[in-house]
Amino acid sequence: MPARGDGITKRKDGRYMACYTIQTPDGPKRKVIYGRKYKEVEKKLNEARANADKGLVFDADNLKAGDWMDSWLSDCLKPLVAAGKMAHSTYVRTEGIVNNHLKPTLGHRKLKDLTRVEVRRLYNEKSKTLSARSVDYIHATLQMSLSQAVRDDLIPRNVAVGERTRSSRNRQEVKALSPTQVKTLLMAARDTRNEALYVVAVHTGLRQGELLGLKWNDVDLDAGKLSVRRSLKVTEDGLNFGPPKNKASRRSVPLNKSAVAALRAHRLRQNEERLSAPRWHNHDLVFPNRIGRPTDHNNLYYR
């Protein structure tokens, strides 16, 4: 069936087809559009021509979604980690989401052929076995990856946008420990090596990384206050110190009498530990490991 003056023809298999030419850095390239309905192909053809007139070239060709995600991780996110604009732990989590959830389901598909139906089906399947927040992370990762593909002129639109309302917005506010729970926690921590850490955590609300990055020169026991100046972070090369989570995190925090007393006792115990250690690495940390080095957050959590 000849086109109606617009280059659209009907194939023997019943589908409609349209061809058009785009200009790429490698020269002119012939592109083909297929669809089951004439109007569908006509719409796609008009959009393609409009984009070409604007200088936008969507030339993903046979690029697989999984290959694109690998490229996005290495070319877009890793430089952010190197520049200190993204935490290494955030990169590791994003890489895990790509490898464990997105690539197994969507990785084999051509990037340009991904549909909203596939994205919706992915979220529905993951919701059967994962928490709502985990599915939120999967959605955020896919959406960021496809947004970059749009900016790089590989695809015309992001099919993940609008496909999931962030469930964490509807979560109930996290409740602080009750006085009874605090008492139970501190009784359990009594006479343990890091009793003071739990006392300070409960009474100040410092994050784990802020506690483990705290140095004695940040603490003024006579004035009853401490300053948050750094945080212990997990990097590609291991544990290292970096700035707190954001500018507002750099702050001065008052210490009550319980926290001051716990820290005084902790400092005396730490001095004894330093003298008895075969070798002590003096980083001036308030809560180091048994030889003075930064405490691994996993060890703190599990012990």
BAKEGU-942679 format. One record per residue (C-alpha): residue number from 0; residue in one letter; y, x, z. Coordinates in nm, 2 decimals. Layout:
! BAKEGU-942679
{NUM, A, {Y, X, Z}};
...
***
This chain:
! BAKEGU-942679
{0, M, {0.00, 0.00, 0.00}};
{1, P, {0.33, 0.16, -0.10}};
{2, A, {0.60, 0.20, 0.15}};
{3, R, {0.90, -0.03, 0.16}};
{4, G, {1.13, 0.24, 0.04}};
{5, D, {1.09, 0.43, 0.36}};
{6, G, {0.79, 0.66, 0.32}};
{7, I, {0.54, 0.44, 0.51}};
{8, T, {0.20, 0.38, 0.35}};
{9, K, {-0.12, 0.21, 0.45}};
{10, R, {-0.44, 0.40, 0.47}};
{11, K, {-0.79, 0.29, 0.38}};
{12, D, {-0.88, 0.27, 0.75}};
{13, G, {-0.61, 0.01, 0.80}};
{14, R, {-0.37, 0.24, 0.98}};
{15, Y, {-0.01, 0.31, 0.86}};
{16, M, {0.11, 0.66, 0.80}};
{17, A, {0.45, 0.82, 0.74}};
{18, C, {0.54, 1.17, 0.65}};
{19, Y, {0.87, 1.35, 0.71}};
{20, T, {1.00, 1.71, 0.71}};
{21, I, {1.16, 1.90, 1.00}};
{22, Q, {1.33, 2.23, 1.00}};
{23, T, {1.19, 2.49, 1.24}};
{24, P, {1.27, 2.85, 1.31}};
{25, D, {0.97, 2.93, 1.09}};
{26, G, {1.10, 2.72, 0.80}};
{27, P, {1.03, 2.36, 0.69}};
{28, K, {0.73, 2.19, 0.84}};
{29, R, {0.56, 1.86, 0.73}};
{30, K, {0.50, 1.61, 1.01}};
{31, V, {0.28, 1.30, 1.00}};
{32, I, {0.31, 0.98, 1.21}};
{33, Y, {0.02, 0.73, 1.24}};
{34, G, {0.01, 0.38, 1.39}};
{35, R, {-0.20, 0.06, 1.37}};
{36, K, {0.11, -0.15, 1.30}};
{37, Y, {0.38, -0.11, 1.04}};
{38, K, {0.66, -0.17, 1.29}};
{39, E, {0.51, 0.09, 1.53}};
{40, V, {0.52, 0.36, 1.26}};
{41, E, {0.86, 0.25, 1.14}};
{42, K, {1.00, 0.28, 1.49}};
{43, K, {0.85, 0.62, 1.54}};
{44, L, {0.98, 0.74, 1.20}};
{45, N, {1.33, 0.62, 1.28}};
{46, E, {1.33, 0.80, 1.61}};
{47, A, {1.20, 1.12, 1.46}};
{48, R, {1.47, 1.11, 1.19}};
{49, A, {1.74, 1.04, 1.44}};
{50, N, {1.62, 1.33, 1.65}};
{51, A, {1.61, 1.56, 1.35}};
{52, D, {1.97, 1.46, 1.26}};
{53, K, {2.07, 1.56, 1.62}};
{54, G, {1.90, 1.90, 1.58}};
{55, L, {1.61, 1.81, 1.81}};
{56, V, {1.27, 1.93, 1.70}};
{57, F, {0.96, 1.81, 1.88}};
{58, D, {0.70, 2.04, 1.76}};
{59, A, {0.42, 2.05, 2.02}};
{60, D, {0.17, 2.02, 1.74}};
{61, N, {-0.17, 2.10, 1.89}};
{62, L, {-0.05, 2.23, 2.22}};
{63, K, {-0.28, 2.10, 2.50}};
{64, A, {-0.13, 1.96, 2.82}};
{65, G, {-0.33, 2.21, 3.02}};
{66, D, {-0.20, 2.51, 2.83}};
{67, W, {0.15, 2.38, 2.87}};
{68, M, {0.11, 2.34, 3.24}};
{69, D, {-0.02, 2.70, 3.27}};
{70, S, {0.28, 2.82, 3.07}};
{71, W, {0.52, 2.61, 3.29}};
{72, L, {0.37, 2.77, 3.61}};
{73, S, {0.40, 3.13, 3.48}};
{74, D, {0.73, 3.11, 3.28}};
{75, C, {0.93, 2.85, 3.49}};
{76, L, {0.81, 2.85, 3.85}};
{77, K, {0.70, 3.21, 3.91}};
{78, P, {1.05, 3.34, 3.83}};
{79, L, {1.19, 3.10, 4.09}};
{80, V, {0.96, 3.25, 4.35}};
{81, A, {1.06, 3.60, 4.25}};
{82, A, {1.43, 3.50, 4.28}};
{83, G, {1.38, 3.35, 4.62}};
{84, K, {1.46, 3.00, 4.50}};
{85, M, {1.11, 2.86, 4.56}};
{86, A, {0.88, 2.94, 4.85}};
{87, H, {0.55, 3.11, 4.76}};
{88, S, {0.36, 2.84, 4.95}};
{89, T, {0.52, 2.57, 4.73}};
{90, Y, {0.41, 2.76, 4.42}};
{91, V, {0.06, 2.79, 4.55}};
{92, R, {0.05, 2.42, 4.63}};
{93, T, {0.18, 2.33, 4.29}};
{94, E, {-0.07, 2.56, 4.12}};
{95, G, {-0.35, 2.40, 4.31}};
{96, I, {-0.24, 2.05, 4.20}};
{97, V, {-0.23, 2.16, 3.84}};
{98, N, {-0.57, 2.33, 3.85}};
{99, N, {-0.75, 2.07, 4.07}};
{100, H, {-0.60, 1.74, 3.97}};
{101, L, {-0.40, 1.75, 3.65}};
{102, K, {-0.59, 1.98, 3.42}};
{103, P, {-0.93, 1.83, 3.48}};
{104, T, {-0.81, 1.49, 3.38}};
{105, L, {-0.52, 1.55, 3.13}};
{106, G, {-0.56, 1.91, 3.04}};
{107, H, {-0.77, 1.85, 2.73}};
{108, R, {-0.52, 1.61, 2.58}};
{109, K, {-0.25, 1.71, 2.33}};
{110, L, {0.08, 1.73, 2.52}};
{111, K, {0.26, 1.51, 2.26}};
{112, D, {-0.02, 1.24, 2.29}};
{113, L, {0.00, 1.18, 2.66}};
{114, T, {0.06, 0.81, 2.74}};
{115, R, {0.19, 0.61, 3.04}};
{116, V, {-0.15, 0.44, 3.05}};
{117, E, {-0.32, 0.77, 3.11}};
{118, V, {-0.07, 0.87, 3.38}};
{119, R, {-0.11, 0.53, 3.55}};
{120, R, {-0.49, 0.56, 3.54}};
{121, L, {-0.47, 0.91, 3.69}};
{122, Y, {-0.27, 0.79, 3.99}};
{123, N, {-0.50, 0.49, 4.04}};
{124, E, {-0.81, 0.71, 4.04}};
{125, K, {-0.66, 0.97, 4.27}};
{126, S, {-0.55, 0.69, 4.51}};
{127, K, {-0.91, 0.60, 4.57}};
{128, T, {-0.99, 0.94, 4.74}};
{129, L, {-0.66, 1.09, 4.83}};
{130, S, {-0.37, 1.00, 5.07}};
{131, A, {-0.06, 0.84, 4.93}};
{132, R, {0.14, 1.15, 5.00}};
{133, S, {-0.11, 1.37, 4.81}};
{134, V, {-0.08, 1.14, 4.51}};
{135, D, {0.30, 1.17, 4.55}};
{136, Y, {0.27, 1.54, 4.51}};
{137, I, {0.05, 1.50, 4.20}};
{138, H, {0.31, 1.27, 4.05}};
{139, A, {0.60, 1.50, 4.13}};
{140, T, {0.42, 1.80, 3.98}};
{141, L, {0.34, 1.62, 3.66}};
{142, Q, {0.68, 1.47, 3.63}};
{143, M, {0.85, 1.82, 3.67}};
{144, S, {0.62, 1.98, 3.42}};
{145, L, {0.68, 1.71, 3.16}};
{146, S, {1.06, 1.72, 3.23}};
{147, Q, {1.06, 2.08, 3.13}};
{148, A, {0.86, 2.01, 2.82}};
{149, V, {1.14, 1.75, 2.72}};
{150, R, {1.41, 2.01, 2.79}};
{151, D, {1.22, 2.26, 2.57}};
{152, D, {1.21, 2.01, 2.29}};
{153, L, {0.83, 1.99, 2.29}};
{154, I, {0.81, 1.61, 2.35}};
{155, P, {1.07, 1.34, 2.31}};
{156, R, {1.02, 1.17, 2.65}};
{157, N, {0.86, 1.21, 2.99}};
{158, V, {0.58, 0.95, 3.02}};
{159, A, {0.55, 1.01, 3.40}};
{160, V, {0.90, 0.90, 3.48}};
{161, G, {0.90, 0.56, 3.66}};
{162, E, {0.52, 0.54, 3.68}};
{163, R, {0.51, 0.58, 4.06}};
{164, T, {0.74, 0.47, 4.34}};
{165, R, {0.74, 0.75, 4.60}};
{166, S, {0.52, 0.60, 4.88}};
{167, S, {0.66, 0.83, 5.15}};
{168, R, {0.99, 0.64, 5.13}};
{169, N, {0.80, 0.35, 5.28}};
{170, R, {0.63, 0.54, 5.55}};
{171, Q, {0.70, 0.47, 5.91}};
{172, E, {0.93, 0.71, 6.09}};
{173, V, {0.73, 0.98, 6.27}};
{174, K, {0.73, 0.93, 6.64}};
{175, A, {0.80, 1.21, 6.88}};
{176, L, {0.55, 1.29, 7.16}};
{177, S, {0.59, 1.07, 7.46}};
{178, P, {0.67, 1.23, 7.80}};
{179, T, {0.31, 1.18, 7.90}};
{180, Q, {0.19, 1.35, 7.58}};
{181, V, {0.43, 1.64, 7.63}};
{182, K, {0.30, 1.68, 7.99}};
{183, T, {-0.06, 1.68, 7.87}};
{184, L, {0.01, 1.93, 7.60}};
{185, L, {0.19, 2.18, 7.83}};
{186, M, {-0.08, 2.15, 8.09}};
{187, A, {-0.34, 2.24, 7.83}};
{188, A, {-0.12, 2.54, 7.72}};
{189, R, {-0.06, 2.66, 8.08}};
{190, D, {-0.16, 3.03, 8.14}};
{191, T, {-0.25, 3.08, 7.77}};
{192, R, {-0.11, 3.38, 7.58}};
{193, N, {0.14, 3.17, 7.39}};
{194, E, {0.23, 2.91, 7.65}};
{195, A, {0.60, 2.99, 7.61}};
{196, L, {0.57, 2.92, 7.23}};
{197, Y, {0.47, 2.56, 7.30}};
{198, V, {0.73, 2.51, 7.57}};
{199, V, {1.01, 2.63, 7.34}};
{200, A, {0.86, 2.42, 7.05}};
{201, V, {0.86, 2.11, 7.26}};
{202, H, {1.21, 2.16, 7.40}};
{203, T, {1.39, 2.28, 7.09}};
{204, G, {1.21, 2.13, 6.79}};
{205, L, {1.20, 2.46, 6.60}};
{206, R, {0.98, 2.48, 6.30}};
{207, Q, {0.66, 2.69, 6.31}};
{208, G, {0.81, 2.96, 6.08}};
{209, E, {1.13, 2.97, 6.29}};
{210, L, {0.93, 3.02, 6.61}};
{211, L, {0.72, 3.30, 6.45}};
{212, G, {1.03, 3.46, 6.30}};
{213, L, {1.22, 3.46, 6.63}};
{214, K, {1.32, 3.80, 6.77}};
{215, W, {1.43, 3.89, 7.12}};
{216, N, {1.78, 3.98, 7.00}};
{217, D, {1.81, 3.62, 6.89}};
{218, V, {1.75, 3.50, 7.24}};
{219, D, {2.02, 3.50, 7.52}};
{220, L, {1.84, 3.40, 7.84}};
{221, D, {2.14, 3.44, 8.06}};
{222, A, {2.34, 3.20, 7.84}};
{223, G, {2.05, 2.98, 7.79}};
{224, K, {2.04, 2.97, 7.41}};
{225, L, {1.88, 3.11, 7.10}};
{226, S, {1.99, 3.16, 6.74}};
{227, V, {1.78, 3.07, 6.44}};
{228, R, {1.84, 3.34, 6.18}};
{229, R, {1.51, 3.38, 5.99}};
{230, S, {1.17, 3.22, 5.93}};
{231, L, {0.83, 3.38, 5.88}};
{232, K, {0.70, 3.29, 5.54}};
{233, V, {0.38, 3.33, 5.34}};
{234, T, {0.46, 3.53, 5.02}};
{235, E, {0.24, 3.66, 4.74}};
{236, D, {0.23, 4.00, 4.92}};
{237, G, {0.15, 3.85, 5.26}};
{238, L, {0.36, 3.76, 5.56}};
{239, N, {0.73, 3.83, 5.53}};
{240, F, {1.06, 3.72, 5.68}};
{241, G, {1.31, 3.51, 5.49}};
{242, P, {1.60, 3.28, 5.55}};
{243, P, {1.54, 2.95, 5.72}};
{244, K, {1.47, 2.64, 5.51}};
{245, N, {1.83, 2.56, 5.43}};
{246, K, {2.19, 2.65, 5.54}};
{247, A, {2.19, 2.38, 5.82}};
{248, S, {1.88, 2.55, 5.96}};
{249, R, {2.09, 2.85, 6.06}};
{250, R, {2.19, 2.73, 6.40}};
{251, S, {2.23, 2.79, 6.77}};
{252, V, {1.99, 2.60, 7.00}};
{253, P, {2.04, 2.55, 7.37}};
{254, L, {1.75, 2.63, 7.61}};
{255, N, {1.68, 2.42, 7.92}};
{256, K, {1.56, 2.57, 8.25}};
{257, S, {1.19, 2.52, 8.16}};
{258, A, {1.22, 2.71, 7.83}};
{259, V, {1.43, 2.99, 7.99}};
{260, A, {1.17, 3.04, 8.27}};
{261, A, {0.88, 3.03, 8.02}};
{262, L, {1.05, 3.30, 7.80}};
{263, R, {1.12, 3.52, 8.10}};
{264, A, {0.75, 3.51, 8.21}};
{265, H, {0.65, 3.56, 7.85}};
{266, R, {0.86, 3.87, 7.81}};
{267, L, {0.70, 4.03, 8.12}};
{268, R, {0.35, 3.95, 8.00}};
{269, Q, {0.44, 4.09, 7.65}};
{270, N, {0.57, 4.42, 7.81}};
{271, E, {0.23, 4.46, 7.98}};
{272, E, {0.05, 4.38, 7.66}};
{273, R, {0.26, 4.64, 7.48}};
{274, L, {0.18, 4.91, 7.73}};
{275, S, {-0.19, 4.84, 7.72}};
{276, A, {-0.22, 4.82, 7.34}};
{277, P, {-0.36, 5.13, 7.16}};
{278, R, {-0.08, 5.10, 6.91}};
{279, W, {0.21, 4.86, 6.91}};
{280, H, {0.42, 4.77, 6.60}};
{281, N, {0.76, 4.70, 6.74}};
{282, H, {0.92, 4.43, 6.53}};
{283, D, {1.10, 4.29, 6.84}};
{284, L, {0.92, 3.96, 6.78}};
{285, V, {0.91, 3.70, 7.06}};
{286, F, {0.58, 3.56, 6.95}};
{287, P, {0.39, 3.85, 6.77}};
{288, N, {0.02, 3.90, 6.75}};
{289, R, {-0.17, 4.13, 6.99}};
{290, I, {-0.04, 4.45, 6.83}};
{291, G, {0.32, 4.34, 6.77}};
{292, R, {0.29, 4.23, 6.41}};
{293, P, {0.39, 3.89, 6.28}};
{294, T, {0.15, 3.61, 6.38}};
{295, D, {-0.04, 3.46, 6.10}};
{296, H, {0.03, 3.08, 6.10}};
{297, N, {-0.33, 3.00, 6.03}};
{298, N, {-0.45, 3.19, 6.34}};
{299, L, {-0.18, 3.02, 6.55}};
{300, Y, {-0.29, 2.68, 6.42}};
{301, Y, {-0.67, 2.72, 6.47}};
{302, R, {-0.66, 2.90, 6.80}};
***
